[in-house]
């Protein structure tokens, strides 16, 4: 998982090749399992890639430049609240890690400025689609070669002692057995590389997560992604606890996301 996080990158260019029937069947099984998680959101595989691409070209993607892919995975949200956005993005990122097991690359497609009518044109019941993932076989092996350089924030900006701003040393994190976890957690992806999630270690053995400056739903997606990788990295050091997600606004610039036991 640490290697995956360090080397994880978005794939924006795919081979002009349909997803193999065997891989597509496995992907359908993965999606079916994911859709048992919640009644507030669900995932679909959009196999009519031409329709999706042509309908969204000019309004979705990076600066209106749509990403062309063999298939798209859509996250459809029924209950639009903060908790749903966090939990759904948590499981969407889990799907991304499983895609690599099928040798499939992926890339988030930005839908922030796409009108509901455009989504309806691109996908049946498209109004429910809040997030989209392009997927396919990369034009080149994205797991080969050197790991990319990263300008990620340090652990001293990511995790704090008792309150945000109260720094915790690497020696203290090491004594708690958490230094490696937070070191690699820095590489979790976030929209526009903003890295808005912060953690507080409490004296009672609880770790709290907060989101800074959340001005749109992208921040809650970033939070869900970060919580997913926290849990996965925690497993490698013997921690099997799950996040208790109960978001609430603390101030104009800070949202409490949830807590987890050490």
N, C-alpha and C positions, 0 to 999 in steps of 0.2 A: 504493500500500500504506500509506503514512503517513496519507493522508486516510481510508482505510478503518479503520485502527486507531483514529484519534482519534474518528471518528464511529460506530464499531462499538457496537451496543447489542443487548441481547436483546429479541426481540419476543414478547410474551406474549398478544397479542390479534390474531386472524386473521379475515379475511373468511370468511363461510360459503360457501365456494366450493371445489370440487374442483380439484386441480392439473391444468392443461391437459394433454391427451394429449401434445402436443409437448414441453412442459417435463418431463413424467414420463418420456418416452422418453430425453431428454437426461440426466435424473437417473439413470436406470438405466444409461446408458453410463458416467457418472462413477463410479457404484458398482462397475460391472464392472471398470473400470480399477483402482480402489482395492483390489479384492479379489485382485489379482495380486501385491500387495506382500509379504504374509507368510502363512505357514500358521498363525500363532499367533492371528490375529484376522481378522474379516471384518465387513462391513457388510450390513445388509438394510433394505429399505424396507417399513415396516409400513403397508399401505394400508387395513387394517380399523381405521380410526382410532376408531370407536365402541367396538369391543371393547377397544382399548388404554386409552382414556380411562375407560370405566366400570369396568374391572378395577383400575386404578391410582388412581382418585379416592379420596382419603382417606389415601393412604399415600405417594404420590410427588409430586414438584413442590416448591413452596415452602411449607413448613410443612404438608404434606399437601394443599395446594390444587393439584390437577392442572391442567396447561395443556392446554386444548382446541385441537386443531389438525387440519387436513385429512389430514396424514400424519405419520408418525414415522419417524425413522431410528435404527436400533439398532446399537450396537457390540457384537459378540459375541466374547468372549474364550475361547480354548481353553486357552492356557497362561498361568496366572495367576502371573506374576512381575513384578517392578518394571520391567524393561526392556520387557516387552510393554505394560504400562499407559502408559509414556512414549511408545513408538513409535505405539501405536494412537491416542492422543489427538492426537499430532502430525498424523496423517492425517485424523482427524475434524475438526480445525480447518481443514485444507485444504479439506475438503468444504464447510465453512461459507462460506468465501470464494467458492467456486464457486456456491453457492446464490444469492448476491446477483446473480451474472450472469444468473440466471433470474428475477430480481425476487422471489425468495423470502426471507422472513425466517426466523429460527430462534431457538431458545432451548434451552439445556441443561435437561433434566428430572432432578432429583435422585432417585436410587434408593437412597440410602444405607440407609434404614430399611425397604426393601421386601423382604418374605420371598420366597424362591425360588418357593414355591407360587403367590404372587400374580403373579409374572412368567410362570410357566407358564400361568396363567389368561389373562394378557393377550396372550401371543404364543407361537406354537409354538416349542418348544425354548427357552422363555424363560429357563431357568436359565443359559444362556450369556450373556445380555444383562447387561452391566455398566454401560453408559451409554446414554442415550436423548436424542434431539434432536427437539423439536417443530418442524414446519416448515409454511409456507403463505404465502399472500399477506397482507401486513400490512394492517390496517384503514386505515392511512394511510401516506403515502410516508415511509419511515424515512430516506431520504437527503436529504430536503428541510429547509432551514432552518439555523439556527446549530448549530455543533458543541457538544455538551454540555460543561459544566464538569466538570473532573476533579480529584480530590484525590489523584492518583497520587503515589507517592514520587518523589524527585528522582534524578538520575543518581548523586549522591554516596552514595545508599543502595543503588543497584542494582549498580554496578560498582566494583571495587577494584583496587589495584596490588599484585600478588604474593601478597597474603593478605587474607582478609575482615577489614574494619575499617581497613585501610590505605588511606585515601582517595586518589583520583586526581582531579586538577583538570580542569575543563572545557577549559582550555588544553591540557593533556596529551592529552585525548581528541581535541581538534581537530587536534593535530599528528599523531596517528595516523590521522586520517580517520574516527574512530568516534563523534564527538559526536552527529551527527544520528541515527545508528543507535540508540544507547542512549537518546536523547531520546524517540524515537517508540516504542521497545520498552517503555517504561514504561506505555504504554496497552494492552498485551496483557491480555486478561481473565484473571481467576483466581477460584476459588471464594470467595465471601464477600469478594471484593476483598482477600484477604490478601497477595497478591504475595510469595510465599515464595522465589522463585528469585533467586540472586545470581551474579555473574560476577567472575572474576579474570583480569586480563591479565598474562601471564607475560613475562619478558624475552626468551624464545626465540620470541615471536610466536604463542604458543598462548593461546587463551581457554578457560578452564575454567568449567563451570556447576555450581552447588551448589544443594541444596534445604534450606531451614531448617525445622526443627520439623515434619517430615512425620509426622503422627499417624494418617493414613489414606490411602486411595488417591487422594483428591482432590488431594493435593499432587503426586503423580506425574502426574496429568492436567494440572495447572497447569504442570508442568515441560515436558511434551510440547508444550503450546500455546505456551509461551515460546520453545522451540527452533525451532518452525515459523516464528514471526514473525521470529526472528533471521535465519534463512536467507533468508527472503523480502526483508527489508530489506537484508541484506548484498549481495544481487544488484544492488540499485540503485547500489551503490558499487563494483561490479566484483569482489566476492568470491563465488566459486562453490564454496567448500568445503562439505562435509557434516559434520554432527555424528558423532563417534565415541561412541556411547552405551554406556557400560559402568558402570552404577550400582554403588556400594558405600558401605556405611555408614562414616562417618568417626568419628562420635560419636553420643551419644544425641539430639543436636539437629541433626546435619548429615549430609547424604548427598551424595556426589560423583555427579554425573549423567553428565558426559562432557566431551569437548574438541573444539575446532575450530581449524583454522589460520587465520591472518590473511592 
